[in-house]
Structures are given as structure tokens and as C-alpha cells.
Amino acid sequence: MKEISLLELVLRAAGRIAAVSGVIGLLVWLTWVMLDFKSMQSGFTLPY
């Protein structure tokens, strides 16, 4: 097993956090779009 530098550990953790927050952001955005689509039929739109 090779030695991992502290910087590499930090970068990996940051990458994982970025990936998770990206997925969460996408889910929130999709939910927002779905809500917007439903409300468009009643003549009301949410701001983007």
C-alpha cells in the first residue's frame, strides 16, 4: 500500500463532497422544474 499525502486525501474528500452536492443540486432542480410544470397548468410560474 502506497503512502497517500495529506493533499491527496483533502482533494479526494473535496471531490466526493462536490459530487454529492452536485447530485443533490440536480435533484432539487428537477423537483423545482416538476413543481413549476405542475403550476404552469394553473397559470402560475415559479421564477427560475
Contact map, one row per residue, 1 for C-alpha under 8 A:
111000000000000000000000000000000000000000000000
111100000000000000000000000000000000000000000000
111110000000000000000000000000000000000000000000
011111011000000000000000000000000000000000000000
001111111000000000000000000000000000000000000000
000111111100000000000000000000000000000000000000
000011111110000000000000000000000000000000000000
000111111111000000000000000000000000000000000000
000111111111100000000000000000000000000000000000
000001111111110000000000000000000000000000000000
000000111111111000000000000000000000000000000000
000000011111111100000000000000000000000000000000
000000001111111110000000000000000000000000000000
000000000111111111000000000000000000000000000000
000000000011111111100000000000000000000000000000
000000000001111111110000000000000000000000000000
000000000000111111111000000000000000000000000000
000000000000011111111100000000000000000000000000
000000000000001111111110000000000000000000000000
000000000000000111111111000000000000000000000000
000000000000000011111111100000000000000000000000
000000000000000001111111110000000000000000000000
000000000000000000111111111000000000000000000000
000000000000000000011111111100000000000000000000
000000000000000000001111111110000000000000000000
000000000000000000000111111111000000000000000000
000000000000000000000011111111100000000000000000
000000000000000000000001111111110000000000000000
000000000000000000000000111111111000000000000000
000000000000000000000000011111111100000000000000
000000000000000000000000001111111110000000000000
000000000000000000000000000111111111000000000000
000000000000000000000000000011111111100000000000
000000000000000000000000000001111111110000000000
000000000000000000000000000000111111111000000000
000000000000000000000000000000011111111100001100
000000000000000000000000000000001111111110001000
000000000000000000000000000000000111111111000000
000000000000000000000000000000000011111111111100
000000000000000000000000000000000001111111111000
000000000000000000000000000000000000111111110000
000000000000000000000000000000000000011111110000
000000000000000000000000000000000000001111111000
000000000000000000000000000000000000001111111100
000000000000000000000000000000000001101100111110
000000000000000000000000000000000001001000011111
000000000000000000000000000000000000000000001111
000000000000000000000000000000000000000000000111
